[in-house]
Each structure stands twice: as C-alpha cells, then as structure tokens.
Amino acid sequence: MEKLYGNAIVGQSGGPTTAINATLAGVIRGAIECDAIKTVYGAKNGIEGVLKKTLIDVSNMTEEDLKLLENTPAAALGSCRKKLPKDFEGENRKTFEDIIAVFKEFDIRYFFYIGGNDSMDTVAKLSKFTKSIGYDMRVIGVPKTIDNDLAGTDHTPGYGSAAKYIATTMQEILRDTAVYTVKAVTIVEIMGRDAGWLTAAAGLSSLYTNVEPDLVYLPEVPFDFDNFYADLEKAFEKHPNVVVAVSEGVRTADGTYVGEGTQSGATDAFGHKYLSGTGKALELAVKDKFGCKVRSIELNLPQRCASHLASKTDLTESVSIGRAAVKAAASGETGKMMIFVRGEGEAYEIGIDSADISGIANAVRSVPREYINERGNNVTKECLSYIAPLIIGEPELTFEGGLPKHFSFS
Amino acid sequence: MEKLYGNAIVGQSGGPTTAINATLAGVIRGAIECDAIKTVYGAKNGIEGVLKKTLIDVSNMTEEDLKLLENTPAAALGSCRKKLPKDFEGENRKTFEDIIAVFKEFDIRYFFYIGGNDSMDTVAKLSKFTKSIGYDMRVIGVPKTIDNDLAGTDHTPGYGSAAKYIATTMQEILRDTAVYTVKAVTIVEIMGRDAGWLTAAAGLSSLYTNVEPDLVYLPEVPFDFDNFYADLEKAFEKHPNVVVAVSEGVRTADGTYVGEGTQSGATDAFGHKYLSGTGKALELAVKDKFGCKVRSIELNLPQRCASHLASKTDLTESVSIGRAAVKAAASGETGKMMIFVRGEGEAYEIGIDSADISGIANAVRSVPREYINERGNNVTKECLSYIAPLIIGEPELTFEGGLPKHFSFS
C-alpha cells in the first residue's frame, strides 16, 4: 500500500482514567516515529477541540515530558462528552462537514481517539463519513475505561490501575477495621454501574494473604436484602469486623438501584429525593437490622485518578496500544479499535491487534456468571486469576516536595 | 541512677494511623537494644490486653519483620478505646490493682503506650498510681494522631503521612475535575473534628504547581453559608471547575456542625435523622443555590491507613520517637510523653524530648488564626511551610502480586 502522507490529530474523550495519558504518550511517540506523519496535534477537549480548532502541536515533546505525561492522571488534553449526530442527513450532516473542513485545513490524514463507548461511536461514524465522501484518511479508536466493560478486548487500558488502587485500598481498610474488638460492619462502595469488574478486584489480597473482604456484591447478580442479612450473620460467626465490597450499580430483582433510596426513602429540606448512594443505603439498612456500628466508604474519584498507585503493567500496555494504533493506521487500517489479546499459556502475555469497530461500539461486557460464586456473594478464584496480572508492577514516579510531579500542557 | 531491670509491655490505643506501627517497631527496637529490659511484650488491644494477659513476646522479631511492620497500616497489636477510672477510690481502684497484678506477675518495669489523648490520660494515671503504691516502674506515652492536635509537640507522628495522602489525592482530584468545560463544584471532605490541620494540607501542591483547591475551610473559623456562596461566585470567575476542601468539623457561628443535617434536615424511612456528612450537606446546598453539577468526596479511612503513600519523614521520625521513649524510660523518666522539637534554622531539623504528661493530656492544639487568611477561606503560605517538610520522602515498600506487603502478628 502507498504511504498516506499528512498530519495527525489525537484526542481524549469520556471519563478520565489513570492510564489515558499513557496512551496519549504512546500515540504521540508512534506519530513522531512514523515518517508518513509530519505534525501531530492534540485536540483540546476531544472532538469539541477539532470543531473549535483548539489544536496544540505536540510533535516536539521531549522524552522527559512524555515520561511525566505517562504518570499524570486525568486527560491532559481535556475531555468532552460530545456524541456525533446519528446519521449524515440534513442538519446532522453539517457537524461532519465542519469536522472535515478542519481536517482539510490542517491536512489531517490521521485521527486517533482515546475513549470509551461513546468515543468508539465517534470513530465508527467519522470513518464511515470520510469513506462516503472519498476523503482519504485513517480513523482509529484506542479504548480506555476503568470499567473494563468494552467488548472485543481482553481488558481495557486503565482497568489495571483502578483495580490495583481498589485492591490496595481495600487491604489497608481491612487492616484498619480489624483493630477493634466491637461488632462492626464496613461497607465499601466501588464504581461500576453495569459491570462488576472493579468490585471484583476488591478481593485480590486473598491470593497472597489471609485478609479479604467477607462479602463481594456485583451488579451482575440481583441484590437481595434478606440474603445480605443472612450473609452478614454468617460472617459475624468468624469475626466481629465484617467488611463488604459492593458495586454502586447493584439492583434488586425488580431492577431498582439499591442506592436509589428505596431503602432510605429520604428527602431533604428542599424536597429533593435523597440519592444517598449504594453504600449509604446499605449502611442505614444494616444499622436498622443489626444495631451495630456501621460505616460506609465510597472510594469515589481516586479510583480513576490515583496515578501515584498506577499499575506498571497497565501503563506499559497503554503506551504500547497507543503506539500500535499509529502503526495500524500507517499500514492502512481505518474504522478500527485497538484491542488486547491474551496469550493461551500459563504465563501472562499480551498481544495487540485491531478489530472492526462496528461490532464493538456500544456493546457492554459484564463479569461472566461463572466468575461469581453460586450464592452471588463473592467472585471465584478464576476471576481473581484473570485480574491478578493486570495490577503487577509500580511506576517510577518523580516527586517534588513529597508530591508526585504531573505534566500539564498549559 | 541505678538501672531498673525487668520486662516491658508496649501497647497501641485509639484510632489507627499509618505510622503507629512504625512507632511500635521503634519501641521494640529500643527495648531489644536496652540491656535493662529482658523481654518485651506486645499487649493485644492496648490496656485491655494487659488486663486479659493477652501478651505476645516480640523480643525476637527479625529485622525483616520489623521493616515490614514499619510499612503496615493500622495497629498491628490491635487497639482499644478503654479509659481508666478517674481516680483510685473504692470500686475504681480495682482496675488499677488488676493492672499492677499483671505487671508483677510478668515482672513488668516498663510500660510504653502509643496513642492519642485518651492514651496519654492512661499514662498519666498509671504513672501516678504506681508511684502512689511505691511500685518502681517507668510509664511513658508516645503520641500518635493524624489530627496533629496534641499539645506540647511540634507535630504528631502519623500526621505527615495523612497530610501527604491528602495533598497527593487532592492534586489528583484537581487534575481529574479540570478535564471538562462545564460548570461544576467538587467538595472534598477531610477528617478533623476540632482541628483543621489535615484540611490545611489540601493546598500543599500550590507550593510547587499552579494547581490548588479554590477554597479551604477549617473548623477554627465559623462557617457562613452566604460567605461560602460569595466565595464560589468569585471562584467561578476564574474557571468553571471549582474545588473546595472542607473539614468534617466545620460549624456555623451558633456551634452547629454543618454536617449535622441543618441544611438537609433529612430523615430516612426508618425515621433516623440523616447525618449526611459535611460534604454531602454542602453538596445539597450548592446544588440548590447554583443548580450546577456538584460532587462531594469524603476521603474517609484511607486518610489514616493509606500506608502505600506514607511520608518517609513521618515513618523515620515515628521509629525514632519510639526508640527514644525506651531510652528516656531506661534513664529514669516516667509519667512523660515524648515530643518533637523543631530546630530554629531555615532547614528542617527535628529533635526528640520528653515532657511532663500532666500538662499535655486532654489539651487540644488548633490551627492558629494567623495560619488562616483574613476571609477564612484558605490557609496562609506560613501554614503550608510548616507542613511541607513533614510529607517529604517515600518509603521503600515490598510488593507481592502488585500489592504492598504487610506484617501481621497472627
């Protein structure tokens, strides 16, 4: 195939992760190495930045800056939640034409989009549109999501670091809550609206120690309050300090989110329905049922931005998949999402490939039922073995004044 | 002075910190090195373990185990909240006599208690009682609290690590929340019921970067909702993403805790008053006032147990103060609390001394008003300079399967 000479744009979209900047560094490295690409621009706030022409020339970033970027949380280019119109008809067509006008103005022949489901949808539409108008360019998606719920890939960049943060923090909370002898329940609420991959990581310490959460509830199994109370009773027989890991997305059999306030039913002084959160709802339920000390902990944003505790494996793979995206584009691919393929052997090995985006965008990959025990209150050893290699290794961070140093474009 | 030969007991009490095990390792090292002490026992769950005679011989711990112990969160010996009776009269006397009976049975001549205010109270009473009955022994308190609110010492062991966790996490949250362009407020609730030392650490990144929380509220200044709204208005003029750090203990001028539900006034379906927490209360207030996106984050237990992000300075000092406690006791001191004394020079230097416990127990050291700006919505540079050296340095951790390795006595 003939080489396609031109410039490139890379953008970031959707919720930040600890590894999305590592992938950005990978794309930039790949573009610098690629002789068909002259200038590589970073679009501020994803596709919004393309439309607004807020483009930063990142072709001359130093090795030192790229290293720092790899260890910086959040999206260094900024992010957006913009979805492209559903088709190319009438009014809708204008958005696509506006984007192409910018591409033509800057001689853009390569577009790399790092993001989740919505971003892959953007990649699918843009590649379809450019083909339909005969504008020769390569559009490639690079996945990221801490949720690990994208189809077609062994796992997603960003998941390993989030899993490492959750497993490490859970182990520290388990040590902390064990110091007293009074009966107490600690409920740890973990991100994951539809898929329980993050919550599944809470028990990783059980592979190496005798310390693990007593109960682990995922959204893949309907949540039952009576079973929950019975599970707690049983756990109290073992020790006075019971620790529960629960996905924010757990629902009862009728589909109601546990955190939606069905249990608490609270409203505030302004009349708002009180969306207390799943952990808080369970805290109130346990307090009412057992009358013991209860605490709920929402791990919250640090799950996706605690770069000080990133997984080296995750960061290395995230750089590699970004670089591979450029190679795939340079070799002629378009309308693809980059994916991880795990080797079949005993030892963990990961390969990088690309897959047609149409089969992937908007599909959700849940935790398979066989990765969850029969009772639905913990994950299996097989599940933990799948996650375990993804959290291995610690990045070499640069500190200033005791704080990790970050990279910033501004 | 003649040497006092005998055995020693060390115990841990009160809420865990990241550094309380480092102090324990320091006391154990000191006791092993001290030729007057034959056997050193660890009492499980503090003074409760003395009464129950659940004593562990820790005299033969290996260097490897002691190193691991230094990097283990929570209280490895377990903790308690037990307060000794207020005097030695009638019924009350029995508890003290029971303790002395155990001391005599095990030939205990040294008692080291690592803890906060309540534990220093125990040290004060025990040393007074042993003197009153003429039982020759040395009772020394070693402070610990993440709150940094003990009087008589420059700072407390455990504070530096908590401050490092808060400053690092805040910096990561600031990066994360800055990626979108929509108007949003993020409220970060930080521990500290009466003293704002922990919240003051939230802005440490401003010493090295242009990234810092917009507003910082401490319990030392009465919280005013109208001022808060005006502060937010002003912050929005600078950027769309405003981040607020707030102590859990902030109170309005009439002394009511902001988190007590005055604003939300909510009750749940069981009729419980809804103690939403300070962050949640402010989240609701901002949502009502500005109608923008608001998120509250409670940093919660990781503030006191995130040993993976401990301050090396804090851990080193915590070991030293434990060791120094044994030296002080061996040289004849009793009824004392060990303290840190900061050097007067430019460069940070810390010395260790002891102080009479009676003047210290139960006194609270707040953030001085001159460390807070006039408006009461941030701390001063002097305040940050006081905290800055305490978070320097990172411990060398041992990892297994990507998770920090911990020490356990069981």
Interface residues (C-beta under 8 A of the other chain):
Chain A: Q12 P16 N45 E48 T72 P73 A74 A75 G78 S79 C80 R81 K164 A167 T168 T169 Q171 E172 I173 R175 D176 T177 A178 V179 Y180 T181 L204 S205 L207 Y208 T209 N210 V211 Q263 S264 G265 A266 T267 D268 A269 F270 H272 Y274 L284 K287 D288 R295 I297 E298 N300 L301 P302 R304 C305 A306 S307 H308 L309 S311 T313 A388 I391 I392 G393 E394 F399 E400 G401 G402 L403 P404 K405 H406 S408
Chain B: Q12 P16 N45 E48 T72 P73 A74 A75 G78 S79 C80 R81 K164 A167 T168 T169 Q171 E172 I173 R175 D176 T177 A178 V179 Y180 T181 L204 S205 L207 Y208 T209 N210 V211 Q263 S264 G265 A266 T267 D268 A269 F270 H272 Y274 L284 K287 D288 R295 I297 E298 N300 L301 P302 R304 C305 A306 S307 H308 L309 S311 T313 A388 I391 I392 G393 E394 F399 E400 G401 G402 L403 P404 K405 H406 S408
